């Protein structure tokens, strides 16, 4: 087992590299997890603002009186 850990006199470099890689991966996981929680909170806040229905009709929906005269929407046809 000591020969495996020593890795031919390069063990200190190899195990240090493994340790740094593990720390970076843990750091990325923590950062991603925090970002996920922050976005979930932001989404919940955004959804709360849209709970009340808005009196605005969808864009592009024509009313019954404008279906016959599509060219004259900006005024009377000439």
N, CA, C and O atoms as a GROMACS GRO file, in nm:
protein
  312
    1UNK      N    1   0.081  -0.120   0.000
    1UNK     CA    2   0.000   0.000   0.000
    1UNK      C    3   0.086   0.127   0.000
    1UNK      O    4   0.052   0.222  -0.071
    2UNK      N    5   0.195   0.132   0.077
    2UNK     CA    6   0.279   0.253   0.072
    2UNK      C    7   0.337   0.277  -0.068
    2UNK      O    8   0.356   0.392  -0.107
    3UNK      N    9   0.366   0.168  -0.143
    3UNK     CA   10   0.417   0.187  -0.279
    3UNK      C   11   0.311   0.250  -0.368
    3UNK      O   12   0.343   0.333  -0.454
    4UNK      N   13   0.185   0.212  -0.349
    4UNK     CA   14   0.077   0.269  -0.429
    4UNK      C   15   0.061   0.417  -0.398
    4UNK      O   16   0.045   0.498  -0.490
    5UNK      N   17   0.066   0.454  -0.270
    5UNK     CA   18   0.049   0.594  -0.232
    5UNK      C   19   0.169   0.678  -0.275
    5UNK      O   20   0.153   0.796  -0.305
    6UNK      N   21   0.287   0.619  -0.278
    6UNK     CA   22   0.407   0.692  -0.318
    6UNK      C   23   0.410   0.714  -0.469
    6UNK      O   24   0.462   0.815  -0.516
    7UNK      N   25   0.356   0.621  -0.545
    7UNK     CA   26   0.344   0.628  -0.691
    7UNK      C   27   0.478   0.662  -0.757
    7UNK      O   28   0.488   0.753  -0.839
    8UNK      N   29   0.579   0.588  -0.719
    8UNK     CA   30   0.710   0.604  -0.784
    8UNK      C   31   0.771   0.740  -0.759
    8UNK      O   32   0.829   0.798  -0.851
    9UNK      N   33   0.762   0.792  -0.641
    9UNK     CA   34   0.819   0.920  -0.599
    9UNK      C   35   0.744   1.041  -0.655
    9UNK      O   36   0.786   1.154  -0.634
   10UNK      N   37   0.634   1.019  -0.724
   10UNK     CA   38   0.552   1.129  -0.775
   10UNK      C   39   0.419   1.141  -0.700
   10UNK      O   40   0.330   1.217  -0.740
   11UNK      N   41   0.407   1.067  -0.593
   11UNK     CA   42   0.281   1.064  -0.519
   11UNK      C   43   0.237   1.199  -0.467
   11UNK      O   44   0.118   1.229  -0.469
   12UNK      N   45   0.329   1.281  -0.421
   12UNK     CA   46   0.289   1.412  -0.366
   12UNK      C   47   0.228   1.500  -0.475
   12UNK      O   48   0.132   1.572  -0.449
   13UNK      N   49   0.282   1.494  -0.595
   13UNK     CA   50   0.226   1.574  -0.705
   13UNK      C   51   0.091   1.520  -0.750
   13UNK      O   52  -0.002   1.596  -0.775
   14UNK      N   53   0.081   1.388  -0.762
   14UNK     CA   54  -0.042   1.325  -0.810
   14UNK      C   55  -0.155   1.344  -0.711
   14UNK      O   56  -0.266   1.382  -0.750
   15UNK      N   57  -0.129   1.320  -0.582
   15UNK     CA   58  -0.235   1.332  -0.483
   15UNK      C   59  -0.276   1.478  -0.463
   15UNK      O   60  -0.392   1.507  -0.433
   16UNK      N   61  -0.181   1.570  -0.480
   16UNK     CA   62  -0.214   1.712  -0.474
   16UNK      C   63  -0.305   1.750  -0.591
   16UNK      O   64  -0.400   1.827  -0.574
   17UNK      N   65  -0.276   1.698  -0.709
   17UNK     CA   66  -0.360   1.726  -0.826
   17UNK      C   67  -0.500   1.669  -0.806
   17UNK      O   68  -0.600   1.734  -0.839
   18UNK      N   69  -0.508   1.546  -0.753
   18UNK     CA   70  -0.640   1.488  -0.724
   18UNK      C   71  -0.716   1.572  -0.621
   18UNK      O   72  -0.836   1.593  -0.635
   19UNK      N   73  -0.647   1.620  -0.520
   19UNK     CA   74  -0.712   1.702  -0.418
   19UNK      C   75  -0.764   1.834  -0.473
   19UNK      O   76  -0.875   1.876  -0.442
   20UNK      N   77  -0.683   1.899  -0.556
   20UNK     CA   78  -0.725   2.026  -0.617
   20UNK      C   79  -0.845   2.002  -0.709
   20UNK      O   80  -0.940   2.080  -0.708
   21UNK      N   81  -0.840   1.896  -0.787
   21UNK     CA   82  -0.953   1.865  -0.877
   21UNK      C   83  -1.080   1.838  -0.796
   21UNK      O   84  -1.188   1.882  -0.836
   22UNK      N   85  -1.068   1.767  -0.685
   22UNK     CA   86  -1.185   1.739  -0.602
   22UNK      C   87  -1.240   1.868  -0.541
   22UNK      O   88  -1.362   1.886  -0.535
   23UNK      N   89  -1.152   1.957  -0.496
   23UNK     CA   90  -1.197   2.084  -0.441
   23UNK      C   91  -1.269   2.170  -0.546
   23UNK      O   92  -1.370   2.234  -0.516
   24UNK      N   93  -1.216   2.172  -0.668
   24UNK     CA   94  -1.280   2.248  -0.774
   24UNK      C   95  -1.418   2.191  -0.804
   24UNK      O   96  -1.514   2.267  -0.823
   25UNK      N   97  -1.430   2.060  -0.810
   25UNK     CA   98  -1.560   1.997  -0.838
   25UNK      C   99  -1.660   2.025  -0.727
   25UNK      O  100  -1.777   2.051  -0.755
   26UNK      N  101  -1.617   2.020  -0.602
   26UNK     CA  102  -1.706   2.053  -0.491
   26UNK      C  103  -1.746   2.200  -0.497
   26UNK      O  104  -1.862   2.233  -0.474
   27UNK      N  105  -1.652   2.287  -0.530
   27UNK     CA  106  -1.683   2.429  -0.543
   27UNK      C  107  -1.784   2.455  -0.654
   27UNK      O  108  -1.875   2.536  -0.636
   28UNK      N  109  -1.769   2.388  -0.767
   28UNK     CA  110  -1.865   2.404  -0.876
   28UNK      C  111  -2.003   2.353  -0.837
   28UNK      O  112  -2.104   2.413  -0.874
   29UNK      N  113  -2.008   2.244  -0.763
   29UNK     CA  114  -2.136   2.191  -0.717
   29UNK      C  115  -2.204   2.290  -0.623
   29UNK      O  116  -2.324   2.315  -0.637
   30UNK      N  117  -2.130   2.345  -0.529
   30UNK     CA  118  -2.188   2.440  -0.434
   30UNK      C  119  -2.235   2.566  -0.506
   30UNK      O  120  -2.343   2.617  -0.477
   31UNK      N  121  -2.156   2.616  -0.599
   31UNK     CA  122  -2.195   2.736  -0.673
   31UNK      C  123  -2.321   2.710  -0.757
   31UNK      O  124  -2.410   2.795  -0.762
   32UNK      N  125  -2.328   2.596  -0.821
   32UNK     CA  126  -2.447   2.562  -0.900
   32UNK      C  127  -2.569   2.546  -0.811
   32UNK      O  128  -2.679   2.590  -0.847
   33UNK      N  129  -2.552   2.486  -0.697
   33UNK     CA  130  -2.664   2.465  -0.605
   33UNK      C  131  -2.715   2.600  -0.553
   33UNK      O  132  -2.836   2.621  -0.544
   34UNK      N  133  -2.624   2.690  -0.518
   34UNK     CA  134  -2.666   2.823  -0.472
   34UNK      C  135  -2.736   2.901  -0.582
   34UNK      O  136  -2.836   2.968  -0.556
   35UNK      N  137  -2.685   2.892  -0.705
   35UNK     CA  138  -2.748   2.961  -0.818
   35UNK      C  139  -2.888   2.904  -0.845
   35UNK      O  140  -2.979   2.980  -0.877
   36UNK      N  141  -2.904   2.773  -0.832
   36UNK     CA  142  -3.034   2.711  -0.849
   36UNK      C  143  -3.132   2.763  -0.745
   36UNK      O  144  -3.245   2.798  -0.779
   37UNK      N  145  -3.091   2.768  -0.620
   37UNK     CA  146  -3.180   2.817  -0.514
   37UNK      C  147  -3.217   2.963  -0.537
   37UNK      O  148  -3.333   3.001  -0.516
   38UNK      N  149  -3.124   3.044  -0.579
   38UNK     CA  150  -3.152   3.186  -0.604
   38UNK      C  151  -3.251   3.201  -0.719
   38UNK      O  152  -3.340   3.285  -0.713
   39UNK      N  153  -3.236   3.121  -0.823
   39UNK     CA  154  -3.328   3.129  -0.936
   39UNK      C  155  -3.466   3.077  -0.901
   39UNK      O  156  -3.566   3.127  -0.952
   40UNK      N  157  -3.474   2.976  -0.814
   40UNK     CA  158  -3.604   2.928  -0.769
   40UNK      C  159  -3.677   3.035  -0.690
   40UNK      O  160  -3.798   3.052  -0.706
   41UNK      N  161  -3.605   3.109  -0.605
   41UNK     CA  162  -3.665   3.217  -0.529
   41UNK      C  163  -3.710   3.329  -0.623
   41UNK      O  164  -3.820   3.383  -0.606
   42UNK      N  165  -3.627   3.363  -0.721
   42UNK     CA  166  -3.664   3.467  -0.816
   42UNK      C  167  -3.786   3.426  -0.898
   42UNK      O  168  -3.872   3.509  -0.926
   43UNK      N  169  -3.794   3.300  -0.936
   43UNK     CA  170  -3.910   3.251  -1.011
   43UNK      C  171  -4.035   3.254  -0.926
   43UNK      O  172  -4.142   3.291  -0.975
   44UNK      N  173  -4.024   3.217  -0.800
   44UNK     CA  174  -4.140   3.222  -0.711
   44UNK      C  175  -4.189   3.366  -0.694
   44UNK      O  176  -4.310   3.390  -0.694
   45UNK      N  177  -4.097   3.461  -0.680
   45UNK     CA  178  -4.136   3.601  -0.670
   45UNK      C  179  -4.202   3.650  -0.798
   45UNK      O  180  -4.300   3.724  -0.794
   46UNK      N  181  -4.149   3.608  -0.912
   46UNK     CA  182  -4.207   3.648  -1.039
   46UNK      C  183  -4.347   3.590  -1.058
   46UNK      O  184  -4.437   3.659  -1.106
   47UNK      N  185  -4.365   3.466  -1.020
   47UNK     CA  186  -4.496   3.403  -1.033
   47UNK      C  187  -4.599   3.467  -0.941
   47UNK      O  188  -4.717   3.472  -0.975
   48UNK      N  189  -4.556   3.516  -0.826
   48UNK     CA  190  -4.648   3.584  -0.735
   48UNK      C  191  -4.700   3.714  -0.796
   48UNK      O  192  -4.814   3.753  -0.769
   49UNK      N  193  -4.620   3.780  -0.876
   49UNK     CA  194  -4.664   3.906  -0.936
   49UNK      C  195  -4.768   3.884  -1.044
   49UNK      O  196  -4.845   3.975  -1.075
   50UNK      N  197  -4.774   3.764  -1.102
   50UNK     CA  198  -4.868   3.736  -1.209
   50UNK      C  199  -4.987   3.652  -1.165
   50UNK      O  200  -5.057   3.596  -1.249
   51UNK      N  201  -5.011   3.642  -1.035
   51UNK     CA  202  -5.125   3.565  -0.987
   51UNK      C  203  -5.257   3.635  -1.020
   51UNK      O  204  -5.357   3.568  -1.046
   52UNK      N  205  -5.258   3.768  -1.019
   52UNK     CA  206  -5.380   3.841  -1.051
   52UNK      C  207  -5.394   3.848  -1.203
   52UNK      O  208  -5.296   3.873  -1.273
   53UNK      N  209  -5.515   3.825  -1.254
   53UNK     CA  210  -5.532   3.832  -1.400
   53UNK      C  211  -5.517   3.976  -1.450
   53UNK      O  212  -5.561   4.070  -1.385
   54UNK      N  213  -5.455   3.990  -1.563
   54UNK     CA  214  -5.436   4.122  -1.622
   54UNK      C  215  -5.547   4.148  -1.723
   54UNK      O  216  -5.590   4.055  -1.791
   55UNK      N  217  -5.595   4.271  -1.734
   55UNK     CA  218  -5.704   4.301  -1.826
   55UNK      C  219  -5.658   4.320  -1.970
   55UNK      O  220  -5.736   4.371  -2.052
   56UNK      N  221  -5.539   4.282  -2.004
   56UNK     CA  222  -5.485   4.302  -2.138
   56UNK      C  223  -5.517   4.179  -2.222
   56UNK      O  224  -5.497   4.066  -2.178
   57UNK      N  225  -5.566   4.203  -2.344
   57UNK     CA  226  -5.594   4.089  -2.431
   57UNK      C  227  -5.467   4.055  -2.509
   57UNK      O  228  -5.380   4.141  -2.523
   58UNK      N  229  -5.455   3.935  -2.559
   58UNK     CA  230  -5.334   3.894  -2.631
   58UNK      C  231  -5.311   3.978  -2.756
   58UNK      O  232  -5.407   4.024  -2.818
   59UNK      N  233  -5.189   3.996  -2.792
   59UNK     CA  234  -5.152   4.074  -2.910
   59UNK      C  235  -5.189   3.994  -3.034
   59UNK      O  236  -5.168   3.873  -3.041
   60UNK      N  237  -5.243   4.064  -3.133
   60UNK     CA  238  -5.274   4.000  -3.259
   60UNK      C  239  -5.415   3.944  -3.267
   60UNK      O  240  -5.452   3.887  -3.370
   61UNK      N  241  -5.493   3.957  -3.162
   61UNK     CA  242  -5.630   3.906  -3.164
   61UNK      C  243  -5.719   4.014  -3.222
   61UNK      O  244  -5.722   4.127  -3.174
   62UNK      N  245  -5.792   3.979  -3.325
   62UNK     CA  246  -5.880   4.074  -3.391
   62UNK      C  247  -6.017   4.072  -3.324
   62UNK      O  248  -6.066   3.967  -3.283
   63UNK      N  249  -6.077   4.188  -3.314
   63UNK     CA  250  -6.214   4.196  -3.261
   63UNK      C  251  -6.311   4.167  -3.374
   63UNK      O  252  -6.272   4.164  -3.491
   64UNK      N  253  -6.436   4.145  -3.341
   64UNK     CA  254  -6.536   4.109  -3.441
   64UNK      C  255  -6.555   4.218  -3.545
   64UNK      O  256  -6.578   4.187  -3.662
   65UNK      N  257  -6.546   4.345  -3.507
   65UNK     CA  258  -6.571   4.454  -3.602
   65UNK      C  259  -6.454   4.479  -3.696
   65UNK      O  260  -6.472   4.549  -3.795
   66UNK      N  261  -6.335   4.426  -3.669
   66UNK     CA  262  -6.221   4.454  -3.756
   66UNK      C  263  -6.189   4.336  -3.848
   66UNK      O  264  -6.091   4.344  -3.922
   67UNK      N  265  -6.266   4.230  -3.846
   67UNK     CA  266  -6.235   4.115  -3.929
   67UNK      C  267  -6.263   4.141  -4.077
   67UNK      O  268  -6.194   4.087  -4.163
   68UNK      N  269  -6.363   4.222  -4.106
   68UNK     CA  270  -6.400   4.246  -4.245
   68UNK      C  271  -6.305   4.344  -4.314
   68UNK      O  272  -6.286   4.336  -4.435
   69UNK      N  273  -6.246   4.437  -4.239
   69UNK     CA  274  -6.169   4.544  -4.298
   69UNK      C  275  -6.025   4.540  -4.245
   69UNK      O  276  -5.989   4.621  -4.160
   70UNK      N  277  -5.943   4.447  -4.295
   70UNK     CA  278  -5.806   4.435  -4.244
   70UNK      C  279  -5.716   4.545  -4.297
   70UNK      O  280  -5.622   4.585  -4.229
   71UNK      N  281  -5.744   4.595  -4.417
   71UNK     CA  282  -5.661   4.703  -4.471
   71UNK      C  283  -5.688   4.837  -4.405
   71UNK      O  284  -5.601   4.924  -4.404
   72UNK      N  285  -5.803   4.856  -4.350
   72UNK     CA  286  -5.840   4.985  -4.292
   72UNK      C  287  -5.825   4.991  -4.143
   72UNK      O  288  -5.898   5.066  -4.078
   73UNK      N  289  -5.734   4.916  -4.085
   73UNK     CA  290  -5.718   4.918  -3.940
   73UNK      C  291  -5.665   5.052  -3.889
   73UNK      O  292  -5.697   5.091  -3.777
   74UNK      N  293  -5.586   5.122  -3.968
   74UNK     CA  294  -5.530   5.248  -3.924
   74UNK      C  295  -5.614   5.367  -3.967
   74UNK      O  296  -5.568   5.481  -3.959
   75UNK      N  297  -5.731   5.345  -4.011
   75UNK     CA  298  -5.817   5.454  -4.058
   75UNK      C  299  -5.914   5.400  -4.161
   75UNK      O  300  -5.919   5.280  -4.186
   76UNK      N  301  -5.991   5.488  -4.219
   76UNK     CA  302  -6.089   5.444  -4.318
   76UNK      C  303  -6.018   5.412  -4.449
   76UNK      O  304  -5.923   5.481  -4.485
   77UNK      N  305  -6.065   5.308  -4.521
   77UNK     CA  306  -6.001   5.274  -4.649
   77UNK      C  307  -6.022   5.382  -4.752
   77UNK      O  308  -6.128   5.446  -4.753
   78UNK      N  309  -5.926   5.405  -4.837
   78UNK     CA  310  -5.939   5.511  -4.937
   78UNK      C  311  -5.979   5.456  -5.071
   78UNK      O  312  -5.994   5.531  -5.167
   0.00000   0.00000   0.00000
